[in-house]
Amino acid sequence: MIFEFFNTLLKELCIKQPESPIDWMIERLHKKAPIRIVILGPPGGIKKEVCSLLAKEMDIKHLSLGSTILSEIDNQSEIGKKIESNGFDDVELVDDHIATKLIKDMI
């Protein structure tokens, strides 16, 4: 595992080519890995409630694709209008490329 870590670190160093490689490596070594938790379940489940509780308890950010889609529609944003114009008034039926873009924007 340690060799994989240093292999990744050296690859990043070669790609980014920072002005001060030593400082960059020291900063990178002190950086904490992000916490990622994914909760999946059927519509109507209690995913949102569970995630809200976890986010509060662990002091982390809660991202909800369904809430974001509804917000985009309510705010009549460009993506919200595209979702409505395609007849996707049900959150479950949004195209994958739209969902992916929204997730990338949230991150």
Contacts in CASP RR format, 6 or more apart in sequence:
PFRMAT RR
TARGET T0000
AUTHOR 0000-0000-0000
METHOD contacts of the structure
MODEL  1
MIFEFFNTLLKELCIKQPESPIDWMIERLHKKAPIRIVILGPPGGIKKEV
CSLLAKEMDIKHLSLGSTILSEIDNQSEIGKKIESNGFDDVELVDDHIAT
KLIKDMI
9 25 0 8 1.000
9 28 0 8 1.000
9 29 0 8 1.000
12 28 0 8 1.000
13 21 0 8 1.000
13 24 0 8 1.000
13 25 0 8 1.000
16 24 0 8 1.000
18 24 0 8 1.000
35 58 0 8 1.000
35 60 0 8 1.000
37 51 0 8 1.000
37 54 0 8 1.000
37 60 0 8 1.000
39 47 0 8 1.000
39 50 0 8 1.000
39 51 0 8 1.000
39 54 0 8 1.000
40 47 0 8 1.000
41 47 0 8 1.000
43 92 0 8 1.000
48 64 0 8 1.000
48 67 0 8 1.000
51 62 0 8 1.000
51 64 0 8 1.000
52 62 0 8 1.000
54 60 0 8 1.000
54 62 0 8 1.000
55 61 0 8 1.000
55 62 0 8 1.000
63 103 0 8 1.000
63 106 0 8 1.000
63 107 0 8 1.000
65 91 0 8 1.000
65 99 0 8 1.000
65 102 0 8 1.000
65 103 0 8 1.000
65 106 0 8 1.000
66 91 0 8 1.000
68 102 0 8 1.000
68 106 0 8 1.000
69 80 0 8 1.000
69 83 0 8 1.000
69 91 0 8 1.000
69 94 0 8 1.000
69 99 0 8 1.000
69 102 0 8 1.000
70 91 0 8 1.000
72 79 0 8 1.000
72 80 0 8 1.000
72 83 0 8 1.000
72 102 0 8 1.000
73 80 0 8 1.000
73 83 0 8 1.000
73 84 0 8 1.000
73 89 0 8 1.000
79 98 0 8 1.000
79 101 0 8 1.000
79 102 0 8 1.000
82 98 0 8 1.000
83 94 0 8 1.000
83 98 0 8 1.000
86 95 0 8 1.000
87 93 0 8 1.000
88 94 0 8 1.000
88 95 0 8 1.000
END
